Structure formats: structure tokens, C-alpha cells
Amino acid sequence: MDMDVDETSGPKEGKPVLVILVGAPGSGKSTFCEEVMRSPTRPWVRVCQDTIGNGKAGNKAQCLSSAARALKDGKSVFIDRCNLDREQRSDFLKLGDGPQIDIHAVVLDLPAKLCISRSVKRTGHEGNLQGGKAAAVVNRMLQKKELPKLSEGFNRITFCQSENNVKDAINTYSALGPLDNLPHGCFGQKNPDSKIQVGIMKFLKKAEVPVNAAPRENAIGDSTSQTPAQIDSHCKDMEKVPSIPDNTNIESKDLEGQAVGSVGSHDNQVSLDDTPTLAFPSISTSDFQFNHEKAADIIVEKVAEFSNKLVNARLVLVDLTHKSKILSLVKAKAAEKSIDTQKFFTHVGDITHLYSAGGLRCNVIANAANWRLKPGGGGVNAAIFNAAGPELESATKEKAKSLSPGNAVVVPLPSSSPLFTREGVTHVIHVLGPNMNPQRPNYLNNDYNKGCKILRDAYASLFEGFASIVRNQAEQPRGKKENLGKKSLELQDQSDCTRNPFANNDQKSKRDADHGSEKSKKYKGTLDGFGLTFTDSRDKKVDSERRRTDESMSKAWGSWAQALHQIAMHPEKHKDDLLEISEDVVVLNDLYPKAQKHVLVLARTEGLDSLANVQNEHLQLLKKMHAVGLKWAEKFLQESASLVFRLGYHSVPSMRQLHLHVISQDFDSKHLNNKKHWNSFNSDFFRDSVDVIDEITNHGKATLKDDKLLSMELRCHRCRSAHPNIPRLKSHISSCQAPFPAYLLQNGRLVLPPGAAMA
């Protein structure tokens, strides 16, 4: 999703973050760290007591010392310990004294049976907690569990009760750039009225009541901008609510959202989840380059006009960062007009993860669409189509084939869409605004008289579409509306059991696969409802491996993941950081190189986000990228004849914009520090450039491999010997003289010095 950043406001640099992970053995703490650290967004350090003593178990004092050093160096830190009670957390909280460091807790409060199953099945665990003894340890530790509270000194607490919750939290921290700060408060806290599991869960304490993370101020402000003191007072008030007895049969899904309070107060006490809510991005101010000041005036004008017509409904302007220029302008102008904050406010977050990542349920979201109403193109449009899945594209085709500027089209979202099941979104409204970008269709040549009229029409069409949804829902019997909400939540529960949210490391992938297969059998009858058999845009069946890869690719690009796209589209702004600029490609050093020499060759073609977008028409571009990469590899070989190079693409890249890796095979880098880093370059997940060119030539598309390959065991890329961890692997490869595997020595997959033997 593109951002509009106000360069004159907000902190110039983000704070280091101390993240204290809280969870039983087997809850996935180490996997969480490795997933986040795979993304090169900010420098992270993992402090794990199981390995703190030179790869062996250490003590708490060593962890404290290591964390303090990393924070002093300006790095963010994960504390990978169980931290299940307040006393265990207290010493680490003292590391964040003062305003210079944010202290977060991520609570992996997964079912005890799952944690025990994982712990028992795993092998090669860093702390040797595995096998039969693991069950007793997990059981004993959970009996002493104390959920963290803001009053302990945390700025932010994220509660994860499902694997999907964990995936959302990973996405949140993966997208945290070096200049970003996450909003403070409690997020996703467990519902106190959820059914307590019997048997192995009978010893668990009742959960705390969730905290209202929605805005409650009287002035216009971000819904994520409450102070810790304000939210903590909510926590304390909530704690007074009595819990339901253990034998209750009320499922958590039946009470979803009841603990999330309303924004401000209404006479009829409408809660946030009961209130129809439209989340919308700023139209035309990003890629279409509309003037922010004029756009802010129009937003506030149309919001003021329609908020008076919407009695029990709410409008929310959304952007990705607190430094958003358009959010700052709109907040100031709305405050001047005294717009009711119960009917309109701004929110910082990803519009496709408002509920799962921020606790804000919006039943309708707006999409800044293109005139063809097609996916792609980047920004909000790509993010929403990716998050909603193929269901949105099909539903859109039924409503309209194209859209003219100043108009909107309402599209009911099928219940099988991930946005429906995960976020509770029932409708998407596509809207097209005016274009002031000469590189885009319908360019207005800076005619702001016409542009302002079109933008007013666009917002009027958007809000009218939302009003029609509100009216239709108001006319439905109450029971029918309640059933719709329950259906969404029930689908969410089922989809949690049929989707594998992220690949795990070491033997964790095996045990999670076992766990997932059991769930799949249990919910076998629901699989078809989640689009596990679908067709692509050419109405052909997609094979199972391609489907899994497509699901991995259906993600919103976070702000940090847009960096390469911005460089490719506007290289003149980054010329001091680039090695080469041409009409078709740019070349730059990888910011976090995984070897002595590691450069990226970026395609400059708009809409070419990854290998999945490549078709026959891009064949010459691929050959050009390969030739440029080969030129740089040969240049480096002239400087050092000891190097060997490989050119290729990641099947599922972490950053937007097609880019070719040119990487030396020494893998001597401090930035290569986890299994996913290694396997992304040394498994079939890494597609050799020569093979991709052959596949596009012969078949019109490249074969993409599942990101589950990233969780494979660590093996030397030369002799294929297995190693238990990255330090031992690095030690081995530094001296390994075995020849490369035969397949790498074929078809020009390796680039060697002139006259060098194939070894």
C-alpha cells in the first residue's frame, strides 16, 4: 500500500523496540523471531536463553546483558524465553526505562494441547525440551501462567490465540521499518467469556477481559493513538468484570466483539462491532498525485455532509503510518469543523488487516481502483485484491467491467473470501478519482477545477454506496444480521483449521504439518467453501503447488516492502545509492547482503511485482536482466577470482518489484542469520535465471515453488551435509572444498572465473 508521508511531522527516527515473547514451550516463540528477522526492515537481535552461552543454554543474567548491549547499539530485541509470569518479565522491563525504548509483549496464548503436541514431537530442540518429558513441563508451566498487563510497564501488548493471530502479528512486526513506531495499547486480548477447554486445559486461569483499543477522545485523532495511561485505566476497569463459570458452553465466536467498546458514547450504546463502518483510503493522493491540501478539504467537506445523514454509522480514513501527510491535514481540518468523532476518525493501519491487527471491525472497505477494475498496479488496489482473493475479482466482474473517474461501484464480498472470514468485511466499494499523474490514464493535465469536481463526485459516490448498504442492512430482520456476523466468525474458525499460516523452522514444520492434517480431516467437509479448487484468469485448473504459492503471494505489500518499487520507478531520486541505471533496469547493492557480493537487478516495468507476474511478453526483459547480472558477476570475478556466483529469483519475494539476485556462493555475511535466509538461496525456492528464461520461452510462465521449502533442514550447498544451526553451518561452509552438485554445474547456473574448473 502506498504512503503519503508528511516530512515535517513525527519523529525523525523510530525507537528501538524490546519485544518480550510470552508463551509456553511449543507455542512458536523461536519461529516468530525467525519469521520477523527474515524481513530486512530493521536490525533485530534474538536473545534466547537456550543458546545464549555460545550456542548452549545460559542464564537470565546473560540474556539481560546481551539485550542491554543490543538496545544500546540502537537495535531492536526479541526476548525468546517463556516469560509466563510477572516476576520473570520484570527484570527485562527495566531495560526499557525512559522514553527512548518501546517495550512490547507478544503473547502466544495457543491451546495447551497444540503446544504439548509440538514439544513432544520435535527433535533437535535448542534447549533439549522434547519427547515425553515435554508434556509434563508444559503442563506445569501453564499452571503458573500470568497474562501480561500494561500496568507492568508495557507500551503495547498483542495477544495471539490462534495460528492466524500469530501470522498477523508476524506481518505487523515484519513491516515495522526503521522509522516506524507501532501504536500503543492492548490488541486481540482473549475474551473472558470464551469456553474453557476441558481436560488438559482445566488448570488454566480465566483470561482477562479485552481492552477497548478504539478511540474515545473528544478531539479528532488516530484510533491507535491512546496513551498507555488511558488504555491501562481501561484495563483496570475491565478487570472488575466477573468471569463466567468454567462450565459455560458459550463459544468465543458467539461473543466476538462484545468487549470492544464504541467510539465515544451513544444514547443507544451501539458498540463498535454493531455499528456499520466504512474504512476508506485517501483517493487519488498517492499514485494519481492529487494535491494533498485540496484533497483534505474535499474529504472533510464530504465527510461533514454525509456524517449528518448517517445516524448509526461511522467513517474511518485509513493510512499506513502516523507520518501520513493526508491524515495530519484531515485531522486538523476536521477538528476545525468540529466533526463528531463518533462518526468520523482517522486510523493508522493496513486497510486489509484492520480487525486482525488493530481490533477495528469495518464491515465495508473502499478500494482506490483502476478504471479496468483489475488487480495489480500496486498500492491499495493490489493490496485489497490480494487480501480478498479471487472471489473479489469474480464478484467485481458481475457488477461492472470498468469504472469512470468520479464514480463508485458496490461489490458484495462472497463469504468464502479471506477478507470476509478473517476481517468481517461484507462489501468492497471500488472508487476511481481524478488523475494528475501524466504516466497514468485519464490524465487531467493539472486542471484542478475539473479534478476537484471529480474528487467530490468520487467521495459522494463512495459515501452514497455505503449509505445504501447501511439502509439495506437496517431493513433486514435483526436475526438475519446477527446470523451474517456469526457466519463470518464461524467461517473464520473453520478457516483457521484449513490454512497453514506460516512455515516453521527445524522439525517444527513436520509437527505442524501433522497437526494441520488432523485438522483438515476434521473439517474435510468445509474445504470447498474456502476456494481450495479454483480457476485462474484463463479459467484453467491451477495445480496444487501453484495454488499454495498463489496463497502465499496473496498478501498486502507493507510499507517497507515498497522500497524496491519506489527505487525502480524513480531511480533519479536514489542515484547516489545505485550502481547502474538504464531504461529497463537499475542495479544496487542489497542493503542486507547474504554473501560477500550480493547485488539486485530491478526491472523498471510497472505492474511486474514478482516472478508470478512474468509472461511471454517479458522474455526480452528477463534476458536483459540476466545479461546485466552476468556483467556484474564477471566484474566481481575480476576483482576476486576466488568467488563463484549464482543468478536467480525467489519464488515468493518479500519485497515488491521483480528483482534478480546476483550472489556469491561464499555466504559469508553477518546478515545471514536464520534458516529462511539460507534456504531462500539454497533450495528449489531459489529459481535460477537461466531456468526461468527457458520456462517462459517454452511455457509462458515460470514454475514457482512453495515457501514451505524455507523450513527445510540446513544443508551445505556443496557437499549437502546436514547441520543443526546456522553457526555450525557457517563454520562448515567456510572450509568445505567439495564440488558443487551436478545440477548446478549445468546450463550455466554457476558463474565462475575464466578458466576455473567446475568444482
N, C-alpha and C positions, 0 to 999 in steps of 0.2 A: 504494500500500500504506500503510495507516495505521501510525502510530508511537505508542509509549508512551515518553515522554521523562522521564528522571529529572532533574528540575531541580536536584538537589543535587549532581550529579557531573559531571565533564568540564569542559572549557574553556568559558568564557562566550562566546567568540567564536572563529571559525575563523581559521586563519593565512592570510595571502596565499600564493598558490601561483605559483611560477615554473615554467612548463611549457616545456621545451626540445624542440621538434619535431625529429625526426631522420628525414630521408628525401631521396631523390633528387628532382630536378625531375620533376613529373608524378605524384608519389606522393600528392598531395592535401593538402598542409600548409595552404594557404590556405583550402581548403574546410572542413577540420577546424575551423579557427578560427572561420569564419563560422557553421558549424553550431552550435557551442557558444555563441557570443556571441549567437545568436538567442534563447536562453533567458535570461530576466531573473532569473537565480538569484544572481549575484554580479557585481560590477563587474570586467570583463575589459578588458585593453588588448592589442592585437595589435601587436607590433613586427616590421616587415618591412623588410629592407634594400633591397628593390626600390622602396619608396615612402617611406623614412624622410626623404628630402630634399625636403620639401614636395611629395610626390606623385611624386618622381623618385628614382632609385637613389642610395643614400648609401653609408656605410661602417660597419664593425663598431663603431667608436668611438661613432658616433651611436646605434646600436642599444643599446649598453651604457648610454649616458647616459639615453636615453628609458626603458629598462627600470628603471633605478635610481630615476628620479623617480616612476614609477608605483608601484613597490613601497613607496617611502617614503610615498606617499599612501594606502597600505593596499589598493591594487588588485592583482588577480592578473594575470599577464602570460603571453602566448604569445610565444615567440621563433620567428618564422617565417623560418628560414634552413635550409639543408641540414644543417649541423652533423654531417657524416658522419664526422669523425674527432675523436679525443680533444682535440687541440690547439684545434680550432675551438670546442669546448664549454667549455674550461677557464675562460676569462675570464667567461663567463656564470654558471658555477657559483660563482664568487667573490661574486656578488651576493647569494647566499643564506647567507653566513657568519652563524652564530648560529642559535638555535632559533626565531626569530620567523618564518622563512620556510621553507616546504616546497619542495624542488626535485624536480620530476618530469621524466622523459623519456618521450615518446610516440614510439615507433619505427614509422614507416610503411614496413615492410620488404616492400613489394609486389613482384611479379615485374618484372624489368627490362623485359621486352617490353611490359608494360602501361604502365609509366612512360614509355618511349620513344614508344609509340603516342600517348599523351595529349599529350606535349610536342610531337611533330611536328604533330599535327592542330590544336592550339589556335591561336587568333588573339587579338590584343589583350592578350597577357600583360603583366603589370606590369613584368617585367624583360626583356621582348622576347626571351625564350628560346622560340623556336617554329620551325616549319619544319624543313628538312633539317639545319641545324646542331645542333639539339637532340639528335639521336641520338648524335652524337659526344661532346657534353658529358656526357650522362647516362652513357654507356659509360665515359668517362674517370673521372668522379666515383665511380662504383660500384667501380672497381678499388681505390680507396683507402678503402673503407668500413671503419670500426671500430665494431662494435656497442657501445653504452654498457654500463658495469658500475656496480654500486652503489659499488664502491671509488673511483670518480671523485668521489663526493660526492652522488650522487642518493639521495633518500629512497624514491622509487618509480620503477619502470621498467615501462612497458606496451609489449609487442611486438605488432604487428599484421601478420600475414602474408596476410590476405585482406580483401576489402572488408567482409565481415561482421564481422571483428575490428575494423575501423575504426569501423563503425557502433556496436558495443558500447562502444568507448572513447568515442565521441561522447556516447552516452547516459550513461555514467558521469560525464563532466565536465559535461554539461548539467544533471544532477541534483544537482550539488555546490552546496548552499546556502551562504549567508554564514556560517553557524555550523558547517558540516561540515568534516571533515578525512578524506581518503582513507587507508586503511591502507597501511603501508609494505611494500616488498618488490618482487620481480620477478614479473610476471604475463604469461602467454602466451608465454614465451620459446621461440624456434624449436627444434625437435627436431634434434639434431646428426645423426641417422640418416636424415633426410628425403632423398629423392632429389635430387641436384644437377641443375639444368636444364642441358641441353647447348646448344651454340651460343652465343647471346648471354649466357648465364649462366655459361659455363665459367670466367670470370675471378673469380667471387665466392668469397670466403673461406668456409670451413666455419663454420657457425654455432656459437655457444656452446651448451653443454648446458643445458637448462632448469633453473630453480631450483625447489626444493620450497617452495611457498607454504603448505603445510598446517601445522597446529600440531604442535610437537614438544616442548612443555613438559610438565613433570610435574604442574603445577598446572592446575586448570580455568582456561581463558582463551579469548579470542576466537581463531579460526583466522586472523585477519588482523592479529594484534597483535604479531608478532615485531619485535624491534628491528632497525634497519639492520645493526648489527654481526653479529647472529645470522644474518641472511639472507646477508650478504656472505660470511660464513665458508662457508656452503653453496655460494655461487657459486664461491669459490676451490677448494673441494674438487671441485666438478663439473668445473672446467676441466681437471683432470688426466686425465679420461677420454678415451682416444684416439678420434678421429673415424673414421668408416668411409671407405674409399677412395671417390674420385669416381665410379667406375664402378658403384657399388652400384645395384641395381634395387629396393631396398626403398622403398616409398612411405611418406610420413609418416603416413598414416592407419593403416597396419599397426602402427605403434609408438605410437599415441596413448596418452598416459598413462603410459608406462613410466618416464619421468623424474620423475614426481610421486611423491614418497615417501609412506610410510604415516605415520599419526599415532602417534607412539611406536614401539615395536618389538614384533613378534610372533615367536614361535618359527618359524612357517612363512613369515615375511616376506611377509605379504599386503600388496600395495600399495594405495594409496588407491582406484585405479580398479577393482581386483579385489574390493574389499570392498563388499557391499551396504550402501547408505547411505540413510537416511531423513532428509530435511530437513523440519522442521515449524515453523510459526509458533506463537506463544502463542495458545491457543484462548480466545476469549471476553473477553480483557482489553482489546480495543480498542473496537470498536463496541458490544459487548454489556456493557461497563463492569463486568466482574468484578473484584473486589478483587485487586490485584497480589500482595500478601503471601500471601494464601490460594492464589492460582493458582500462585505459585512453589513453595510447599510441596507442592502436588499434583504438579506437574511433576517435581520431584526425587524424590518418593516413587515415582511410576510408572516413571520412568527407572531408578531403583535396582532396582526389581522386575524389569523386563524386560531390563535390560542383562545380568543374570546368566543369562538364558535365551538371549540372542543371543551365540553363540560367536564367529562371524566376521561380525559386522555392526556397524553404527555408527548412532547417533542424533545429529542436529545440530539445535539450536534456533537459528532464524534471525530476525533483525530488521534493520531498515534502518540503524540508527545506533548508534554507540558509546555514545550517551547514553540508550539504551533502559533504562527502569527495570526491566522484566521480566528483561532479560539480566543486569543487575547483581545482582538478587536471586537469580536461579537460579545464577549462577556462585558466589556466596558460599555458598549453601546446599549446592550440590553439593560444594564444597571441604570443607565441614564433614563431609560424609558420606563423603569420600574415594572418590568415584565414579571409576572407571577412565577416564582421559582418552582412552584409545584406543577407548573405546566410546561416550563422550558428550562433546561440547564445544559451545560456542556460536560462532556465526559472524555477522559483520556483513555484510550484502549483500542484494541483491534476490533473492528466492527463485526468480524466473524466469530469472535470469542467473548462477547460482552457478558454472557451469563457464566460460562465455564471458568473464565479467568477473572471476572470482576464482580460477579454476583448481580449484574444488572440484566433483568429479563426484558427483552424488547420483542414483541410478537411480530413487528414489521420492521424491515430494514430497507433503506434506499440504496440503489446502486447507480453510481455515476457511469452510465453505459456509453457504448459507442453506437453510431447510427445503425449498424448492422445487427445490433443486439446479439453479438457473438462473444464467446470467451476470448481471453488473451488481451494483449496490448498493455499489460502491466497495471499497476495501481489498484484502486478499489474494485474495478470491474473484474480483473483477473482473480483477485482475492476472493470475491463473493462467488464467482462461478466455480472456482476450485473447491471452496469450502462446501458449497451446496451440492456438488456432484453433478453427474449427467442429468439428474432429474430436473434441475432448473433449466438447462438448455432445452430439454424436450417440452417442458411446460411453457417456456417462453415462446417457442415456435408455434404453439397452439394459439397464443394470444396475438402475436404480431410478428411480421417479418423484418420490419425496420422501424426507425423512430426519427422524427424530425426534431430539430432544436426547439426547445421551449415546451416539449410535451413529455408525458409520462405514461407508463402502462403498468397496471397492477397484475401481478402473476401469483396466483395461489401456489404455495410450495407443497409438493407431494410429501406425504408423511414418511416416505422412505428416504428422504433427503437427510444427510448428516446434520444440516443446519436445523432441521425440524426436530430431529431426535436429540441432538446434543444441546442446542441453544433455545429451543422452543419457538423458533421463527416460523410463522404460518404463511407470511406473504413477503415477497420481494417486489419493490416498486422500481422499475427501471426509469431513469430520467436522464434527459440529454439537455445540456446547457449550451451557451454560446462559446465559440472557439476563437481565441485570439492568438493561436499558435499557427504560424504560416506553414508548418510541417504537417498539419492535420486537416481533415476535410472540413468544409463549410467555414473556411477562414473569413472573418469579418473585416480584415484589414484595419483593425483598431477603431472601428466605428462603434464607440461606446453608447451612442444613442440607441442604436439597434441592439447592441449587446445587452444593455441594461433591461430593455423591454423583454428580450428573450429570456434573460435570467429570472425576471419577475414571473413570466409565464411558466417557466420551468418549476419554480418553487410553488406557484399556485396549483399547477397540475399535480405535483407531488403531494401537497397537503390535502387537495381535494380527493385524491386517490385514497389517502389514509383515512380521511373523514368517511368515505364510502364504506371502507372496511369496518370502521367503528359503528356506523349505522347498522350495517348488516349483522354484526355480532350482537348489537343491542336488541335487534328484533328476534334473535334466536332464543328459545327457551333456556332458562338458566342451566338446567340439567345437561342440555346438549353442549353448552360452552364448557361446563366443567368436564364433561367426558372428553372433549377435544384436548384439554390440558392434560388429563390423565393419560390419554392415548400417547401424547408426546413423551411423557415421563416413562410410561411402560415401554415404549419403543427404545428409549434411552437405556433402560435397564437391560433389555434384551440385546441391544447392540453392544453394550459393554461386554457381553459374553461371546460375541461373534467377531469382534475386531481385536487384533493383536496390536496394541498401541505403539510399542516401540521394541526394537531388537535389544536383547540383553547381552551382556558380556560373559566370557568364560563358559562354564557349564550352565549358567542361568538360562541361556537360550533353550537348552534342552528341557529343563524343568518347566519353563513357561510354555513350551510347545506342548508338553504333556498336559499341563493344566488347561491350556486353550482347547486341546482336542476333546477333553472331557466336557467342557462347556459347550462345544459345538455339537456334540452328540445330544446333550441335554436339550438344546434349543434347535435341534435339526429342523423342526417344522417351521421355524421363523426365518430361515436363511434367505429364501427367495424374496422376502419382504425388504431386504437390505441391498438389493441390486447386485447380488453376487454373480448373476448371469445377466450381462447387458451387452449392448452393441455399441460400436464406436460411430463416428460421424459418417462412415460409409456403410453403416448397417451391416457390418460383418461381425461375426463372433470374435471376441478377443480371447486369446488363450489365457490359462490361469496365471501363468507367470507374469504376463503383461498386465493383467488386472491388478495383481498385487503391487506391481510397480506403479501403475496409474494411481492407486490409492495412496501410495507413498508420496507421489508427486502432487496430489490434490491438497496443497497447503497454501496458506497465505504467506507471501514473502514478507518477512519482518523488515523493519526499517534498516537494520544492519545489512540484511541480505540484498538491499537495493544498490549497494555501493558500486559493484562492478557495472551494473546497468547505467548508473549515472556517469561513470567514467567513460564507458563505451559511447554513450550518446553525446557527451560534452567533454571530449578529451582536451579541448583548449583550456578548460578550467583546471586541468591536472597535469599540464605538460611537464612541469618540473619533476613529477613522480613517474613519468612514463619513459620506457626505453625506446619505443618506436611508435609512430603514428602514421597510418596510411588511410586511404579511403575506405578500405574494407575491414581493417583490424587495428587494434592497439596492443602493445606488449608492455608488461610491467612485472616487476618482481612480486612474488607472493608475499603479502605482509607477514604471514606466519609460515615461512618455508619449512618443509618437512625433510629437506636434504641440503647439502652444501649449495647446490644450484637448483632453484625452483622458480620458474617464470610462468606467467599465464599469457596466452594469446587470446584476446577477446574479439568475438565477432561484433561488428558495429551495426548489424541488421536489427531493426526494431521488431519485436514480437518473437525473437529467437531466444527464448529463455533458457532452454536446456536441450539436451540431445533428443528428448521426446518430441520436440517441435521440428526436427530436421526432416526434410523431404528431398525428392529428386532435384527440385529447383535450387537447393543449397549445395549441390555437389561441388561446383567450382569454388564456392566459398570454403568448403572443408579442405579442398586441395590447397587453396591459398594459405589457410591457417596451418596446415601441415608443413608446407614449404617454409613459411616464416619460422615455425617452431624448429624445423630441421636446421635452418640457418643459424639460429641462436645456439642450438646444441653444438653445432660444429665450431662456432666461435668459442664456446666454453672449453671445448676439447683442445683447441689450440693453446689455451691458457693452462690447461692441466690434462695431460694425456692419461692420467690415472682414472678419469671419470668414465662412466657409462651412462647413457641417457635412454629414457623411455618417454614416448609421447602418447597421451591418451585423455579420455574424458571420464568423469564419474557418471554412472548410470542415473543417479538421483543426486544432483548437486545441492549444496547447502546455500549457494548464492545464485541469484538471478543473473542471467545473461550467459549465453553459450560461451564456454571458455575451455581452451586446450591446455593441459598441464604438460610442461616440459621439465622433467625432474630427473636429477642424477640419482643413481641407484645405490649410493652410499648410505642414504637415510641418516646422515649424521647431523642431527638438529635437536636443539632443546625444545622445539615446538612439537616434536613428535612424541607424545607422552601418553597415549592410550591405545587400546586395541582398535578402535574405529579409525584412528589416524592411519595405523599400519595397514589394516585390511582394505581401506579405501583405495590404496595403491598396489596392494599385493594379493588381490583376489579377483575373481571374474567381474566384480563390481566395477573395476577399472577397465574401460574398453579402449584397446589400442587404436590409435588414429588410423592406421592402415586397414584394420579390420572394419572400422566404421565406414570408411570410404568404399570398401568392397561391398558392404551390405547395402549402402544407399545406392550404389551403382546397379546391383543385381536385384534388390528387393524394394527399394524406395523408402526404407526405414531401417533404423538401427535396432539391434537387439538390446534391450535394457534388462539388467539383472536386479533381482530383489535385494533390498538393503539388509535383509537378514544375513547376507554374506558378511556383513561388517562385524557380526558377533562370532565368527569362526575362531578356532583356536589360533594362537600365534605360531606361525611357521616361517623359518628362514626362506627368503625369496630365491636363494641359490640352492642349498642342499635340502631344503624342505624339512629340516629337523624342527621338532616342536619345542616351545619354551613357555614357562608358566607366567611370565610377566614381561613388561617392556624393558626394564633394566637388564634382565638376563638376555633377552633377545638382542638388544643393542650391543651388549658385551660380545655376544657370539658373532654377529654380522661384521663387527669391526675387524675380525681376524679370519672370517670364513673365505677360503680360496676355492671353493667348489665351483664347477662350471654352472652357468645358468641353465634352467630347464630347457629341454629341446625346443618346446613350442615358442619360447621367447627368442631363440636363435634363428627363427624362420621368418620369412616375409618382411624383413626389415623392422621388426618390432623393437629391437635394440639399436641404438646409435653408438658406435664405438669409434675410437681414434683410427685414423687411416693406417692400414697395415696391421691392426691389432687382431689377435687370434680370437675366435669365438669361444671365450671361456669366462 
